[in-house]
Each structure stands twice: as structure tokens, then as C-alpha cells.
Amino acid sequence: MNISRQGRHYVLIGLLQYIVDWGVMVGLSHLGLSVELANVAGRVSGAALGFWLNGRITFAGEDTTVGRRQFLRFVLLWLCTTAVSTWAIGTIEHMTSLQWAWLAKPAIELVLAGMSFLVSRHWVYRR
């Protein structure tokens, strides 16, 4: 599989995921839900979309699949990245403000997306 093709698809799908994730997080935290819980809700929303799209489009190939094993691997990766994201966003909000947490989320998620791409490519979607 061509890594540049995968990278392009991962970025496009990731942008779609991120719009859903960020919108849910901002909306719920604006309505009064704690930023930590709102972040988890946003990440769940984006992850549900991303797992399927990345498995079927980005990492699709003869040596990959989207099944139970891949889903469990994805959940493990998602739990780790969500813990880091939620901790970072919560810390920023507590040290500064909710608005700074909203602004910091893109940078945090960009770093995590780079790591997630490599883990997904080499572990999550493998048979």
C-alpha cells in the first residue's frame, strides 16, 4: 500500500472526524458539560466515523480487514489517545479558560493523529 495515498485519505477522513469531534466538544461544553466529558463525547462521535472509513478506504488492502480484532485494537488506541487528549484539554482549561481549551484542541489532536496514523497503519487494521 502506498503511504502517500494512505496519508492523503487519513488526512481527509481525519478532517471530517475532527469537525464532528470539535463541534460536539464545543457544543456540549458551551451548554455546561465539563470540558473533559464533552471531549470524550466528541472523540466518541469522531471515532465511530473514522474507524469504519479508515478501515474501508485508507488502509484497505489484501493484508488488512475491518473486524472484531481490528475493532478491539482500535478501541485500545482510542482509549490511550483519548486519555492524553482529555488530560491535556482539562489541564489547559483549569490553568487558563474554556476558550483556550477550545483553541488548544486542534494542536493536541494533530499530534495525536500523527501517532495514530502510524499505529493504525502498522497494527490496528492488520489481519
LUMTI-837997 format. One record per residue (C-alpha): residue number from 1; x, y, z. Coordinates in nm, 2 decimals, padded with zeros to 4 digits, m for minus. Example, Ala and Ser with C-alpha at 12.3 -4.5 7.8 and 13.67 -1.06 7.14 Angstrom:
2
[r 1, [01.23, m00.45, 00.78]]
[r 2, [01.37, m00.11, 00.71]]
END
This chain:
127
[r 1, [00.00, 00.00, 00.00]]
[r 2, [00.12, 00.35, m00.09]]
[r 3, [00.19, 00.55, 00.22]]
[r 4, [00.13, 00.88, 00.04]]
[r 5, [m00.22, 00.76, m00.07]]
[r 6, [m00.29, 00.64, 00.28]]
[r 7, [m00.17, 00.97, 00.42]]
[r 8, [m00.40, 01.17, 00.20]]
[r 9, [m00.70, 00.96, 00.28]]
[r 10, [m00.61, 00.97, 00.65]]
[r 11, [m00.59, 01.35, 00.65]]
[r 12, [m00.92, 01.39, 00.46]]
[r 13, [m01.11, 01.15, 00.68]]
[r 14, [m00.94, 01.29, 00.99]]
[r 15, [m01.06, 01.64, 00.90]]
[r 16, [m01.41, 01.51, 00.88]]
[r 17, [m01.37, 01.33, 01.21]]
[r 18, [m01.22, 01.64, 01.37]]
[r 19, [m01.51, 01.87, 01.26]]
[r 20, [m01.75, 01.63, 01.42]]
[r 21, [m01.53, 01.58, 01.73]]
[r 22, [m01.46, 01.95, 01.78]]
[r 23, [m01.82, 02.06, 01.72]]
[r 24, [m01.96, 01.81, 01.97]]
[r 25, [m01.70, 01.91, 02.23]]
[r 26, [m01.75, 02.28, 02.19]]
[r 27, [m02.13, 02.25, 02.18]]
[r 28, [m02.16, 02.03, 02.49]]
[r 29, [m01.91, 02.23, 02.69]]
[r 30, [m02.08, 02.56, 02.59]]
[r 31, [m02.40, 02.41, 02.72]]
[r 32, [m02.24, 02.35, 03.06]]
[r 33, [m02.10, 01.99, 03.04]]
[r 34, [m01.75, 01.97, 03.18]]
[r 35, [m01.48, 02.01, 02.91]]
[r 36, [m01.34, 01.66, 03.00]]
[r 37, [m01.68, 01.48, 02.94]]
[r 38, [m01.75, 01.70, 02.64]]
[r 39, [m01.41, 01.60, 02.49]]
[r 40, [m01.48, 01.23, 02.54]]
[r 41, [m01.82, 01.27, 02.38]]
[r 42, [m01.67, 01.45, 02.08]]
[r 43, [m01.40, 01.18, 02.04]]
[r 44, [m01.66, 00.90, 02.05]]
[r 45, [m01.85, 01.08, 01.78]]
[r 46, [m01.55, 01.12, 01.55]]
[r 47, [m01.41, 00.77, 01.63]]
[r 48, [m01.72, 00.59, 01.52]]
[r 49, [m01.70, 00.76, 01.18]]
[r 50, [m01.32, 00.72, 01.15]]
[r 51, [m01.29, 00.35, 01.23]]
[r 52, [m01.51, 00.25, 00.95]]
[r 53, [m01.40, 00.50, 00.69]]
[r 54, [m01.03, 00.44, 00.75]]
[r 55, [m01.07, 00.06, 00.75]]
[r 56, [m01.27, 00.06, 00.43]]
[r 57, [m01.08, 00.33, 00.24]]
[r 58, [m00.75, 00.44, 00.39]]
[r 59, [m00.60, 00.11, 00.50]]
[r 60, [m00.79, m00.12, 00.27]]
[r 61, [m00.58, m00.39, 00.12]]
[r 62, [m00.52, m00.77, 00.09]]
[r 63, [m00.34, m00.78, 00.43]]
[r 64, [m00.59, m00.56, 00.61]]
[r 65, [m00.95, m00.60, 00.73]]
[r 66, [m01.22, m00.44, 00.95]]
[r 67, [m01.33, m00.70, 01.20]]
[r 68, [m01.35, m00.77, 01.57]]
[r 69, [m00.98, m00.79, 01.62]]
[r 70, [m00.92, m00.46, 01.45]]
[r 71, [m01.20, m00.30, 01.64]]
[r 72, [m01.05, m00.41, 01.97]]
[r 73, [m00.71, m00.28, 01.87]]
[r 74, [m00.88, 00.05, 01.76]]
[r 75, [m01.05, 00.08, 02.10]]
[r 76, [m00.72, 00.03, 02.28]]
[r 77, [m00.56, 00.30, 02.07]]
[r 78, [m00.86, 00.53, 02.11]]
[r 79, [m00.86, 00.49, 02.49]]
[r 80, [m00.49, 00.58, 02.51]]
[r 81, [m00.52, 00.89, 02.28]]
[r 82, [m00.85, 01.00, 02.45]]
[r 83, [m00.68, 00.98, 02.79]]
[r 84, [m00.40, 01.20, 02.67]]
[r 85, [m00.63, 01.44, 02.49]]
[r 86, [m00.87, 01.47, 02.78]]
[r 87, [m00.59, 01.53, 03.03]]
[r 88, [m00.43, 01.80, 02.81]]
[r 89, [m00.76, 01.98, 02.74]]
[r 90, [m00.87, 01.96, 03.10]]
[r 91, [m00.53, 02.09, 03.23]]
[r 92, [m00.54, 02.38, 02.98]]
[r 93, [m00.89, 02.47, 03.08]]
[r 94, [m00.81, 02.46, 03.45]]
[r 95, [m00.49, 02.67, 03.41]]
[r 96, [m00.64, 02.92, 03.17]]
[r 97, [m01.00, 02.92, 03.04]]
[r 98, [m01.26, 02.71, 02.85]]
[r 99, [m01.19, 02.92, 02.54]]
[r 100, [m00.82, 02.84, 02.55]]
[r 101, [m00.91, 02.47, 02.58]]
[r 102, [m01.12, 02.50, 02.27]]
[r 103, [m00.84, 02.67, 02.08]]
[r 104, [m00.58, 02.42, 02.20]]
[r 105, [m00.77, 02.11, 02.09]]
[r 106, [m00.67, 02.13, 01.72]]
[r 107, [m00.29, 02.13, 01.81]]
[r 108, [m00.34, 01.84, 02.06]]
[r 109, [m00.54, 01.63, 01.82]]
[r 110, [m00.29, 01.70, 01.53]]
[r 111, [m00.01, 01.55, 01.74]]
[r 112, [m00.22, 01.25, 01.84]]
[r 113, [m00.33, 01.20, 01.47]]
[r 114, [00.02, 01.16, 01.36]]
[r 115, [00.09, 00.89, 01.61]]
[r 116, [m00.24, 00.73, 01.54]]
[r 117, [m00.17, 00.70, 01.17]]
[r 118, [00.14, 00.50, 01.23]]
[r 119, [m00.02, 00.27, 01.49]]
[r 120, [m00.33, 00.22, 01.26]]
[r 121, [m00.12, 00.15, 00.96]]
[r 122, [00.11, m00.10, 01.12]]
[r 123, [m00.11, m00.26, 01.39]]
[r 124, [m00.48, m00.17, 01.41]]
[r 125, [m00.60, m00.27, 01.06]]
[r 126, [m00.37, m00.57, 01.01]]
[r 127, [m00.51, m00.92, 00.99]]
END
